[in-house]
Amino acid sequence: MALHAFATITPKPIHFQDAKAAIISIVDRTREEAGCLTFDLLENQDQGTLHLYENWTGRPALDAHYAEEYTKAVFAQYEGWLAEPVAITFMQAVDIG
């Protein structure tokens, strides 16, 4: 079953573009990871938020992504730029067939 993750990232206004660039820097590499089905960045400049939509084959694939050194480096980089903690919602697909 696929695991969907929705993350809302709220950088301090002065760091909005920095945070966006940091995330963009890992998009292609993340999409190539085993188990990554979707990794898209959306932005709402009016609200000052960035949103990641991620779709993984399961929690083990997402956990492997979090363990990647390049992922940890980006998280550490933009952590100081945040106006509030990253909010993540996880949803598991349900087999209805």
CORFEN-V807480 format. One record per residue. PSI is psi in radians with two decimals (999 if undefined). D_FIRST is the distance of its C-alpha to the first C-alpha in whole Angstrom. Layout:
psi = <PSI:PSI>
d_first = <D_FIRST:D_FIRST>
//
This chain:
psi = <2.43:2.55:2.20:2.38:2.29:2.04:2.30:2.15:2.15:1.60:2.78:2.47:-0.68:-0.34:0.18:-0.90:-0.60:-0.81:-0.74:-0.82:-0.67:-0.75:-0.75:-0.58:-0.33:-0.01:-0.95:-0.77:-0.70:-0.74:-0.39:-0.15:2.57:2.26:-0.12:2.09:-0.64:2.42:1.69:2.48:2.24:2.67:2.62:1.51:-0.54:-0.64:-0.10:0.59:2.65:2.57:2.27:2.25:2.07:2.46:2.10:2.78:-0.33:3.06:-0.67:-0.67:-0.73:-0.75:-0.66:-0.67:-0.81:-0.50:-0.24:2.39:-0.70:-0.58:-0.82:-0.64:-0.72:-0.75:-0.80:-0.63:-0.83:-0.10:-0.70:-0.22:-0.10:2.45:-0.43:2.81:2.63:2.31:2.15:2.32:2.26:2.42:2.38:2.32:2.56:2.31:1.93:0.05:999>
d_first = <0:4:7:10:13:16:19:23:26:29:32:36:37:39:36:34:34:34:31:30:31:30:26:27:28:25:23:23:23:19:18:19:17:15:11:13:12:14:17:19:22:24:27:30:33:35:33:33:29:26:23:20:17:14:10:9:6:6:10:12:12:13:15:17:17:19:21:22:26:26:24:26:29:28:27:30:32:31:31:34:34:32:34:31:28:25:23:19:16:13:10:7:6:7:7:11:12>
//
